[in-house]
Amino acid sequence: MIVHVAGRVVAKELDRVEILTKGGVGYELLIPLSVYESLPKLGEDAALHTHLVVKEDGWQLFGFSTPFERRVFQRLLGAKGVGPALALGMLSTLSAERVVRAVREKDLATLQSVPRMGRKKAEQLILDLADKMDDVQVDTGAGGPRPAGGSADDAIRALVSLGYTTGDAERYVKAAIDGGGGKLTAPELIRAALGKVGTR
């Protein structure tokens, strides 16, 4: 089992990063938005906690900034109907801390703000995990610095990858920019756009 990857960042996108280890092995890790925000610049070193998902059609390696974030991801995979893509989407739309609180407090509205998370699936998630989050301590540590740059196009692509249609993604991003988000980085713009969901 691969549980930790450290090395030089050779490529990064909003949903994935490539890390080249000192031994010359390169790993592609799928990541939530919070990890992208904390990644260093290309060519600099990074270390991520990982979870390996083995499927019939291949292996997928997921990367997280903290053991807490990885633990929440792993708990989400234990819920009926929640696969790696949806679990990653939850950690990108919400934070790991908000996911834990929403499940503990049976907050359907917050859970339903996640793309592809309808009411029935949110109810099933709470049913499966409400009593399995007691030993998951909410991590209050500060995250790393956010990267400079970003664009509306990046934000739109990220929203589409989370399950929104291109038209909806463009509308939410435009609303975020109109609301004063013109100078935000791509991750900040994505969060601002997600805040517009259901308000227009």
C-alpha positions in Angstrom: 0.0 0.0 0.0 1.3 3.4 -1.0 0.6 5.8 2.0 3.0 8.7 1.4 4.6 10.3 -1.7 7.4 12.9 -1.5 9.3 14.6 -4.3 9.5 17.4 -6.8 6.3 18.8 -8.3 6.7 18.4 -12.1 3.1 19.2 -13.2 -0.1 20.2 -11.5 -3.7 20.9 -12.4 -6.7 21.8 -10.3 -7.6 18.1 -9.8 -4.2 16.3 -10.1 -0.5 16.6 -9.5 2.6 14.8 -10.7 5.4 14.2 -8.2 8.8 12.9 -9.2 10.5 11.1 -6.3 14.3 11.2 -5.6 14.4 7.6 -6.9 13.2 8.7 -10.3 9.6 7.3 -10.0 6.8 9.7 -11.0 3.4 9.5 -9.5 0.1 11.1 -10.6 -2.2 11.8 -7.7 -5.8 12.9 -7.9 -6.4 15.7 -5.4 -9.2 17.8 -3.9 -9.1 21.6 -4.4 -7.7 22.2 -0.9 -4.5 20.3 -1.9 -4.1 22.3 -5.1 -4.3 25.5 -3.1 -1.4 24.4 -0.8 0.9 23.0 -3.5 4.3 24.7 -4.0 5.5 26.0 -7.3 6.6 23.7 -10.1 10.1 22.4 -9.4 9.7 22.6 -5.6 9.3 19.7 -3.2 6.0 18.5 -1.8 4.9 15.6 0.4 1.4 14.2 0.3 -0.5 11.5 2.3 -2.0 9.1 -0.1 -4.7 6.5 -0.5 -4.6 3.9 -3.2 -7.8 2.7 -4.9 -7.5 -0.6 -6.8 -10.1 -1.1 -9.5 -10.6 -3.7 -12.3 -9.6 -1.1 -15.0 -6.6 0.3 -13.1 -5.2 1.9 -10.0 -5.8 5.4 -8.8 -3.7 7.2 -6.2 -5.3 10.1 -4.3 -3.2 12.7 -2.4 -4.0 14.8 0.7 -2.3 17.5 2.7 -3.0 16.0 6.1 -3.8 12.5 7.6 -7.1 14.0 8.7 -8.2 14.8 5.2 -7.2 11.3 4.0 -9.1 9.8 6.9 -12.3 11.6 6.0 -11.9 10.5 2.4 -11.5 6.9 3.5 -14.6 7.2 5.7 -16.6 8.6 2.8 -15.7 5.6 0.7 -17.4 3.4 3.3 -20.8 4.9 2.6 -23.2 3.2 0.2 -23.1 4.8 -3.3 -20.0 6.9 -2.6 -17.1 6.3 -4.9 -13.7 8.0 -5.1 -14.9 10.7 -7.6 -17.8 11.7 -5.4 -15.7 11.6 -2.2 -13.1 13.8 -3.9 -15.9 16.1 -5.1 -17.2 16.5 -1.5 -13.7 17.5 -0.3 -13.4 20.0 -3.1 -16.8 21.6 -2.7 -16.7 21.5 1.1 -13.6 21.2 3.4 -12.9 18.0 5.2 -13.9 19.7 8.5 -17.3 20.8 7.0 -17.9 17.3 5.7 -17.4 15.9 9.2 -19.6 18.5 10.8 -22.4 18.1 8.2 -22.5 14.4 8.7 -22.5 14.7 12.5 -25.1 17.4 12.5 -27.2 15.6 9.8 -27.0 18.8 7.7 -28.7 17.7 4.5 -28.6 21.2 2.9 -24.8 21.4 3.2 -24.3 17.9 1.8 -26.7 18.5 -1.1 -24.6 21.5 -2.2 -22.1 18.9 -3.5 -22.6 18.0 -7.2 -24.3 14.7 -7.8 -25.4 14.5 -4.1 -29.2 14.4 -4.1 -31.3 14.2 -1.0 -31.6 10.4 -1.0 -27.8 10.0 -1.3 -27.2 12.6 1.4 -29.6 10.8 3.7 -27.9 7.5 3.0 -24.5 9.0 3.7 -25.7 10.3 7.1 -27.3 6.9 7.9 -24.0 5.1 7.0 -21.6 7.5 8.6 -23.2 9.5 11.4 -22.0 7.0 14.1 -18.6 6.5 12.4 -17.3 10.0 12.7 -17.0 10.2 16.5 -13.3 9.2 16.4 -12.5 11.7 13.6 -11.1 14.8 15.2 -11.6 17.9 13.2 -8.3 19.4 12.1 -8.0 23.1 12.9 -4.5 23.6 11.6 -3.9 26.3 9.0 -3.4 25.3 5.4 -0.5 26.3 3.2 -0.3 29.4 1.0 -2.5 29.7 -2.0 -0.8 29.9 -5.4 -0.9 33.0 -7.5 -2.6 33.2 -10.8 -5.7 31.4 -12.0 -8.5 32.2 -14.5 -12.2 32.0 -15.2 -11.5 29.2 -17.7 -9.8 27.1 -15.0 -12.7 27.7 -12.7 -15.2 26.7 -15.3 -13.3 23.5 -16.1 -13.1 22.6 -12.5 -16.9 23.1 -12.0 -17.6 20.9 -15.0 -15.3 18.2 -13.5 -17.4 18.4 -10.4 -20.5 17.6 -12.4 -22.0 20.9 -13.5 -22.9 21.5 -17.1 -20.7 24.0 -19.0 -23.6 26.5 -19.2 -24.2 26.3 -15.4 -20.5 26.5 -14.7 -20.1 29.6 -16.9 -23.1 31.2 -15.2 -21.9 30.6 -11.7 -18.3 31.8 -12.5 -19.7 35.0 -14.1 -21.9 35.6 -11.1 -18.8 35.2 -8.8 -16.8 37.7 -11.0 -19.7 40.1 -11.1 -19.8 39.9 -7.3 -16.2 41.2 -7.0 -14.2 38.0 -7.8 -12.3 39.4 -10.7 -9.0 39.3 -8.9 -9.4 36.0 -7.2 -7.1 33.0 -7.9 -8.7 30.0 -9.6 -9.4 28.1 -6.4 -10.9 31.2 -4.7 -13.0 31.9 -7.8 -14.3 28.2 -7.7 -15.3 28.6 -4.1 -17.0 31.9 -4.8 -18.8 30.3 -7.8 -20.0 27.4 -5.7 -21.4 29.9 -3.3 -23.6 31.2 -6.1 -25.2 27.7 -6.7 -28.9 27.9 -6.0 -28.9 31.7 -5.5 -29.6 32.6 -9.1 
